[in-house]
Amino acid sequence: RRDTRTLVQKREAFATAPTADLAWSLANDVATGYDWAGAVKYFRQARDLDASRADECTRNIFTYMFYGAEDGGFTFEEMKAEGDRVLAAAGTTDADRVELSAMMLQLARKQQRVADGIPYLTAALAAAAGLPEDSPSARTVRSLKVDHALLVEKDTAKAIELRKAMLPENWQQEPRRLNQFAWWCWENDINLEEAEALVLRAVELAEEPGDRANYLDTAAEICLKRGNCEDAIARIKQAIELEPEREYFKEQLAKFEAALAQK
């Protein structure tokens, strides 16, 4: 039966007579308001109150921790503790292992903990060996192979080839895809010369001023990373001309001008 009590009433009831079902309901309620820490807290309490649902609670805890970690709400160590519990659970499938490990690698890279993410990368590819080529996790597996070439094999050329192979046919005629690939190069600090040429092609092909401005911002960031502060400033000024109301582009201009002043 659906619990129709308000959130306040549920909290009051839980404070006096806590149950796993009530903790579960509270967790889902606060998650709808993007309160990831609150959802994690209640799912942990649900796990403590009902051991039979521990694995399911842990999966939810990990998921909401991942959402919260995007804003720095949870540390890598906290994520690792819950992620390892999911990986060790009897009901975890190879597909689950691939997706969870990919999430752990993503978090490790974001928090500058790449070395801590490598074991998850290798474990994910080992689990992927048992999946069919057309599994729902196929794209994740292809992306992990790119990461393996880049981070483990240290083979930049192979990583670039694999990353391009993930793009659709005729991707070089699609501005969004060109920008997407150029930004991937920027993120990994590789292939920047080609990346700049490709994103400038995206600028040429784009029809909407807003899209052109965004692609010019990508080009400016690439120029900055290549040490070309003057070009970065020129690109972002073009973006501002296209979207003069965008405060973000003005902030970018200030950043590039500061970089030039320090050069």
N, C-alpha and C positions, 0 to 999 in steps of 0.2 A: 504494500500500500504506500502511495506517495505521501511523503511528509510535507504538509502544506503550511507548517509553522514558519513564521518569519525568521530571519537570520538571528535577530536578537533573542527570540524565544528559544531557538535551538541552542544558542550559546548558553543561555541560562539553564536549560535542561541538562546540557552536557556538563556544566560546572557542578551540578548536584548529583547526577546519575549518568556518568559517561558510559557510552556503548560504542561498539565498533560501527554499527549502522549510522549512528548519529555523527560520529567523527567523519565517516565517509561522506555523508550528506553535507556537512559543514565544509569539508575540503572542496567538494564540487561547487558549492555556493560561492566561496571566496575566490575560487579560480576564475569564475565568470567575470570577476572584477579585476582580473590580472594580479591578484595578490598571491604571487607564487610562493612566497615564504609562508604565508598562512596556509596554503594548500598543503605544502610539505609538512608543516607542523601537524595538521589534522590527520594526514595519511600515516604519519609515523605513530600517532596515537592509535589510529585504527589498527595498524600492524601489531602494536603491543597488546591491544585488547582482543584480537582474533587471529591467532597463529595460522589458522586454516587459510586465511586470505593474505598471508604475508608476502608471497611472491607478487601477487597482483598489486598490493599496496606499494611494494618496492618499485615496480615498473612506473607507477604513477609518480612516486617520489622523484625518480630519476628524470622523468619527462618534465615535471614542473621545475626541477632544479636547472635543467638545461635552459628552459625559457628564462629563468631568473638570472642565470649566469651571463646571459647576453648583456645585462646591465650591471654586472659585477656583484650580483646578489649572493653568489655561491662560489667557493673556491674550487680549484681543480681537485684538491684532496677530498673535499666533501662529495664532489661528483664521482670521483674514483671509487670511494667506499660504496656508494649505492650502485654504481655501474657494475662493479665487480660482483656484487650480490646478484644482480640480474643475470650476468653471464654465467654464474655458477648454478642458477636455478634449473631444476630438472625440466621444466617446460619450455626453456629457451631454445628456439630453433636456430639453425644455421643462418637463416635470413635475419632473425633478430640480432644475432651476433654481428652480422655485417653492418646493419643499420646503427646499432648502439656503438660499435667500435668507430664507425665513421663520425658519429657525434662526439665521441671522446677525442678523436684526432682534431676535429674542428675546434673544440674548446681548447685543447693543448696549444694549437697554433695561435689562437686569439690571445691566450694568456702568456705567450712567449715561453711555452713549455714543450716545445716540439719533441725533444728527446723523450719526454714522458708519454708522448702520443705514439711513438714508433711501435711499442709492443702491441698496441691496439690495431695499428695498421697491419702488422704482419699476421695477427690473429684473425682479422677480418678477411684477409685474402686466403688464409688457410680454410676458414669456414666457407668461403665462396666456392672453393673447389668442389663442394658437394651440391651446388645449386645448378639448375638448368640454365642455359644461356639466355633464355627468354623469361627468366624469373622477374618479379617486380623489383628486385634489388639490382638488376643488371646495370642500370646507369650508375648506381652507387659504386658497384664493383669497378666499372670503367674509370670512375673518378679516383678510386683508391689506387688503381694501377698507375695513374698519372702521378699521384702523390708518392708512390713507392719508387718510381723512376727518379723523381726529383729529390726525395728526402733520404732514401736508403741507397739506391744505386748511384746517386749523384750524376745521373746521365741527363743533362739538360735537353740535349737534342731529342732524346727518346721521349722525354716528358712533353715537349712541345708537339712532337708528332702524334702522341697519344691524345693530347688535349684537342688538337685540330680534328682528329678522327671522331671525336664526340660531337662535333658540330654537324648540322644538316648539310645536305648537298646544296651547293650554290650559296653557302653562308657568306662568301665574300661580296655578295650583292645585297646583303641585308645589313643595314646600319646597326641595328640592335646587336646582331651577332658579332659584327666587327668590334663594336665597343666592348662587348662582353669578353671577347678574347684578349683585347688590348688591356683591359683592366686586370684580367688574370695574370698577364705578363707583369704588369705593374706590381700587383700584390706579391709576386714571387721574385721580383727584381731580376727578370731574365728577358732576353729577346726584345729589349726596349726599342731598338731602332726600327724593327719591323712593326712593333706595336704602335709606335707613333705614326708610321705611314698608314697603317690600317685604320686607326681611329680618325685620321684626317680624311680618309676616304669615306668613313661613316658620316662625317660632317658634310661632305659634298653630296652624299646620297640622301640624307635626311630631308624630309619635306616640312616638318614642323619646326618652328623657331626654338621651341623649348627643348626639343630633342637635340638640335644642333648645338644649343648652349651647353647641354649636359655633356655631349661628346667633346666639345671644346675644353670643358673642365677636365675630362680625362686626359686629353692631349696636354693640357697645362701641367697636370701632375706628373705625367711621363717626362715632359721637358725638365721639370724641376729635378726629378730623380736622375736624369742624364746630366745634370749640372748646367742646364741652359736656362738660367733664371730670366734672362731677357725674353726668350721665346715663351716661357711660362706666363710672363706678364702680358705679352701680346695676345696670347690665346684667351686668357681669362678676360681681357678687355673686350675681345670680340664677343664673348659670352654675355658680358654685361650689356653690350649694345643690343643684343637680342632679347635679353630679359632684365631690363634695368631695375625692376622692382625686387629682384631676388637678393636678399641680404647675404645669403650664403656666398654668392659670387664676389660680393664686395669684401667679405671676410677672407676669401681666397686671395684676392688681389693684395690685401694687406699682408698676408702670409708670404706671398711670392716677393713682394717688395722688400720685406724684412730679410728674406733669404738673400736677395741681391745685395742689400746693404752690408750683410755679414760676409759676403764673398770676398 
